[in-house]
Amino acid sequence: METQTEEFIKLINQSVAIAEQMRSQSGQSQRLNNVINVLQSVKNKVMIGQLEPSAGNSTLGLSREVADWIETLDAPLLKAVGAVEAYYQQHF
């Protein structure tokens, strides 16, 4: 069984991969770069044990950021960052 940290990093990596794929096909490269940078920062904080606890209340702000500019609300990137947010709130 994977640890919570490993599972969280896996979700982050999936989101980064989707964002990187979109970056090569989209006119939103700056926004995608910002999302990738935030995801990488969160990943680094998790790996060194410095991610602030959510306590079930705080979010990372990723879903809102992506939802503000993504073309469709069922986009894979929005679903992926939503999964990161949900996992963060439930396990951190």
MARPATOR-873788 format. One record per residue (C-alpha): residue number from 1; x, y, z. Coordinates in steps of 0.02 Angstrom, whole numbers, plus 50000, padded with zeros to 5 digits. Each point is the difference from the previous one (the first is absolute). Layout:
NUM,X,Y,Z
...
END
This chain:
1,50000,50000,50000
2,50066,50171,49953
3,50025,50130,50132
4,49896,50158,49998
5,50150,50099,49943
6,50037,49882,49856
7,49819,50004,49942
8,49995,50190,50012
9,50161,50015,49898
10,49927,49881,49872
11,49846,50112,49981
12,50112,50154,49984
13,50107,49916,49868
14,49845,49953,49900
15,49941,50181,50005
16,50170,50063,49945
17,50003,49877,49855
18,49828,50057,49941
19,50050,50184,50015
20,50161,49970,49904
21,49907,49911,49862
22,49874,50142,49989
23,50139,50130,49998
24,50062,49937,49832
25,49824,50006,49927
26,49929,50157,50080
27,50010,50187,49995
28,49997,50001,50190
29,50184,49961,50025
30,50028,50134,50133
31,49854,49942,50105
32,50051,49819,49979
33,50177,50045,50052
34,49929,50079,50158
35,49899,49844,50040
36,50152,49890,49970
37,50107,50110,50112
38,49872,49994,50141
39,49984,49812,49985
40,50189,49979,50004
41,50010,50113,50152
42,49867,49899,50091
43,50091,49840,49954
44,50164,50068,50069
45,49916,50053,50162
46,49922,49828,50020
47,50166,49914,49970
48,50088,50102,50135
49,49854,49995,50120
50,49959,50185,49995
51,49827,50000,49923
52,49880,50095,50111
53,49859,49890,50064
54,49830,50025,49923
55,49902,49943,50153
56,49860,49966,49876
57,49975,50187,49970
58,50144,50072,49900
59,50024,49974,49815
60,50148,50022,49885
61,49901,50115,49885
62,50037,49894,49847
63,49822,49956,49952
64,49943,50179,50007
65,50151,50060,49902
66,49973,49874,49861
67,49811,50021,49997
68,50022,50187,49970
69,50074,49975,49827
70,49976,49820,49943
71,49882,49983,49853
72,49894,49855,50062
73,49961,49956,50179
74,50021,49815,49964
75,50178,50024,49937
76,50126,49868,50056
77,50112,50131,50082
78,49858,50068,50106
79,49955,49823,50054
80,50182,49962,50041
81,50029,50155,50106
82,49831,49969,50081
83,50063,49829,50052
84,50158,50080,50072
85,49894,50124,50098
86,49882,49866,50066
87,50144,49889,50054
88,50085,50146,50086
89,49843,50043,50098
90,49968,49820,50051
91,50175,49945,50047
92,50103,50153,50047
END
